């Protein structure tokens, strides 16, 4: 076989069928010889998508530890263990273990996506070999095999058709085209895009009707599905905004901690202190500065966000995805099945006398036919309208059914829409159609014929009638007359019908014409006798309608400052119509709608700007979807990508967050995604964005709350070293403060309800740091208050005759009291804490009670006094502690009022 035959398998659509057969040294009737098939299987390999090189488990595990914050925590665990605190050390190592396991498991996401793609081509295939028909596993198909295809089959490889009969294929999962594609075997220009290659069948697509035979031109990785597999494998699994910010924050924190510890050690040694003692002091400073509760707080806050989103029908597959949607600046969404219902619906009917509106959407029979005045129409009293509906319903091979308790169709969605319309108008499909007009002959639809005609008998077989439907121009060529509302026949006004069809098509509707013709009893259906014999009865215009909540969700995203861009494989006119209905287009269609061909023709320097301006992208290939996402990310956007098909998988993985549809989505899309919408409703995106913003707010609140304590503890020790004084707080007491307050107080912020107006804010700038300048100033302010208050109280207690243990106990309780008061301030990052209501988060109340009991035990229980070197305090000491804490809270309140807004 010519070695170049498979060099560019995508070009076989440009060759005549007999040329492809000759090139592949096959036979269009007998197929390959068995010996040929075995030789080619050895040469080209099995028809499967190759498994990606898998990272060894130990490498993947160690990779989870390569993070600054994790390294700091490991150091903290080692330090606390060296200080003789095995319990605290175990807690820290436990946090590291939990985070490592979560990261290890989540990294399997990409491999699962590739496994799902590979499973799509594992099926049985019917082939002709040595002139005999036989079934073989699809893995054994080779280039040149003659594959036989029937309705219901999954296409096992990329196939060039050599013969067919009324073949139609659902390619929506690959191309995004919502309608089954009609196929033929005619050669096409080499430049024809995948979605328009009528003479090709592609691996993983589904045959909906008809039959055919074709020669395999590509298998395994060489197929179009294989190309998507390659794109999924090559797409980077990006860090989320949260993880990127935490990584930067952790690096800075690590540097600060190590710097302070080094300064502490150096200053002490210079002052003549023992190097061992100074090392212990430096370790104490590091322990105090490390926010041990931060990883646990991040994990728990995200987990709470997961639970909240699940209640709103959004299932999170990867924890950081909760926050990512809250930072999203652009949502790229597929059209079919995401913004639309993926259920064709007749929206308008036009007859030679009037145009009618059809209400309702989808395959449910809820709705009615209305005239120009908005009044319901009696179909039986209108001749042209009745025969238009009968032609659509009787000249029809589809059937209405149910699936999972919901209305569905078996067959072509366009024909299903016509059946639903007939049912909406009161026609009974069994009595008024199948029973009254039994079919006795058919001229089937074909790509060349472009219409379908059926012969029916009626009234005890005393007369016959031909019904037809199809492309407008083709049906009009068969008609010489038209029917009026009163049932009379008159000369055809061809121009009026064409103008009506153009108006409907301009709105993105797919328009089909219907016709009827009475026949003599003894005349059989003959295609040649139909020319000029049919009576034109009208037009039916249909569309895959937008989801009911989609327009509101798009509007809410725009209000929240999130751009929405529709990316679809469908035609530009259809995409434009849907985009207009959803509010994606604002009147500048020349700039807001781009096709895949136009994108491909753009120079590289113009590409980012064009993508930024456009809101609708039509006839887009999987490679172009991926490039669109990458272009937006290169412009600094945080991109969410929604989709349901195989063609969406590479872009889903490349996006900052991939969102798959749970009901109609393919397994490939789900495995490549970070989040799955269980109701397939784009409206759920709005809820997910809102929850994501709430999660980010709560994480920020925890960080703003916890850092002053860690910084204050470190600075207190540093000041003591600089002054050559006794430490106001011991390392074991620091660990008590950090671990108990993080659990009892800080983690309660994870349960904070979302603040009012959260969806009226613009998205966070992706380049904005985790902590703004105002928040850093607040952290420094609270740290200064802690350091100043602690030293004043510590010295006051010593001057008043208190023992060193009592003075340190007062200092520890002051730290906790300031944290407790400051916690209420952090419940809202802007405005007064009173506006959120003192009891809107009952977890706060419970946490405060638990912390108060813990401090009482630390202060007054003898066993705790022995473990933590504390001593009981008198009422006057508590008065000073609470007074200083209240003063700190008041100063922070004033600062908040002067620095609004800070988000």
HELIX and SHEET records of a PDB file:
HELIX    1   1 UNK A    3  UNK A    6  5                                   4    
HELIX    2   2 UNK A    9  UNK A   14  5                                   6    
HELIX    3   3 UNK A   17  UNK A   23  1                                   7    
HELIX    4   4 UNK A   34  UNK A   44  1                                  11    
HELIX    5   5 UNK A   57  UNK A   63  1                                   7    
HELIX    6   6 UNK A   68  UNK A   82  1                                  15    
HELIX    7   7 UNK A   86  UNK A  106  1                                  21    
HELIX    8   8 UNK A  109  UNK A  119  1                                  11    
HELIX    9   9 UNK A  138  UNK A  140  5                                   3    
HELIX   10  10 UNK A  172  UNK A  175  1                                   4    
HELIX   11  11 UNK A  194  UNK A  196  5                                   3    
HELIX   12  12 UNK A  220  UNK A  222  5                                   3    
HELIX   13  13 UNK A  224  UNK A  234  1                                  11    
HELIX   14  14 UNK A  241  UNK A  270  1                                  30    
HELIX   15  15 UNK A  275  UNK A  289  1                                  15    
HELIX   16  16 UNK A  294  UNK A  311  1                                  18    
HELIX   17  17 UNK A  321  UNK A  327  1                                   7    
HELIX   18  18 UNK A  335  UNK A  339  3                                   5    
HELIX   19  19 UNK A  379  UNK A  381  5                                   3    
HELIX   20  20 UNK A  383  UNK A  394  1                                  12    
HELIX   21  21 UNK A  413  UNK A  424  1                                  12    
HELIX   22  22 UNK A  429  UNK A  435  3                                   7    
HELIX   23  23 UNK A  472  UNK A  478  1                                   7    
HELIX   24  24 UNK A  494  UNK A  506  1                                  13    
HELIX   25  25 UNK A  527  UNK A  530  5                                   4    
HELIX   26  26 UNK A  550  UNK A  559  1                                  10    
HELIX   27  27 UNK A  572  UNK A  582  1                                  11    
HELIX   28  28 UNK A  589  UNK A  592  1                                   4    
HELIX   29  29 UNK A  596  UNK A  601  1                                   6    
HELIX   30  30 UNK A  604  UNK A  613  1                                  10    
HELIX   31  31 UNK A  622  UNK A  634  1                                  13    
HELIX   32  32 UNK A  646  UNK A  648  5                                   3    
HELIX   33  33 UNK A  649  UNK A  654  1                                   6    
HELIX   34  34 UNK A  667  UNK A  672  1                                   6    
HELIX   35  35 UNK A  683  UNK A  723  1                                  41    
HELIX   36  36 UNK A  731  UNK A  744  1                                  14    
HELIX   37  37 UNK A  746  UNK A  751  5                                   6    
HELIX   38  38 UNK A  758  UNK A  760  5                                   3    
HELIX   39  39 UNK A  773  UNK A  799  1                                  27    
HELIX   40  40 UNK A  804  UNK A  825  1                                  22    
HELIX   41  41 UNK A  833  UNK A  836  5                                   4    
HELIX   42  42 UNK A  842  UNK A  860  1                                  19    
HELIX   43  43 UNK A  862  UNK A  868  1                                   7    
HELIX   44  44 UNK A  875  UNK A  898  1                                  24    
SHEET    1   A 6 UNK A 132  UNK A 137  0                                        
SHEET    2   A 6 UNK A 124  UNK A 129 -1                                        
SHEET    3   A 6 UNK A 146  UNK A 150 -1                                        
SHEET    4   A 6 UNK A 206  UNK A 218 -1                                        
SHEET    5   A 6 UNK A 158  UNK A 170 -1                                        
SHEET    6   A 6 UNK A 181  UNK A 182 -1                                        
SHEET    1   B 6 UNK A 132  UNK A 137  0                                        
SHEET    2   B 6 UNK A 124  UNK A 129 -1                                        
SHEET    3   B 6 UNK A 146  UNK A 150 -1                                        
SHEET    4   B 6 UNK A 206  UNK A 218 -1                                        
SHEET    5   B 6 UNK A 158  UNK A 170 -1                                        
SHEET    6   B 6 UNK A 200  UNK A 201 -1                                        
SHEET    1   C 8 UNK A 314  UNK A 316  0                                        
SHEET    2   C 8 UNK A 675  UNK A 677 -1                                        
SHEET    3   C 8 UNK A 657  UNK A 661  1                                        
SHEET    4   C 8 UNK A 639  UNK A 643  1                                        
SHEET    5   C 8 UNK A 330  UNK A 333  1                                        
SHEET    6   C 8 UNK A 563  UNK A 567  1                                        
SHEET    7   C 8 UNK A 616  UNK A 618  1                                        
SHEET    8   C 8 UNK A 593  UNK A 595  1                                        
SHEET    1   D 6 UNK A 369  UNK A 370  0                                        
SHEET    2   D 6 UNK A 354  UNK A 358 -1                                        
SHEET    3   D 6 UNK A 340  UNK A 351 -1                                        
SHEET    4   D 6 UNK A 534  UNK A 546 -1                                        
SHEET    5   D 6 UNK A 479  UNK A 483  1                                        
SHEET    6   D 6 UNK A 489  UNK A 491 -1                                        
SHEET    1   E 8 UNK A 369  UNK A 370  0                                        
SHEET    2   E 8 UNK A 354  UNK A 358 -1                                        
SHEET    3   E 8 UNK A 340  UNK A 351 -1                                        
SHEET    4   E 8 UNK A 534  UNK A 546 -1                                        
SHEET    5   E 8 UNK A 510  UNK A 519 -1                                        
SHEET    6   E 8 UNK A 463  UNK A 470 -1                                        
SHEET    7   E 8 UNK A 451  UNK A 458 -1                                        
SHEET    8   E 8 UNK A 438  UNK A 443 -1                                        
SHEET    1   F 2 UNK A 399  UNK A 403  0                                        
SHEET    2   F 2 UNK A 406  UNK A 410 -1                                        
END                                                                             
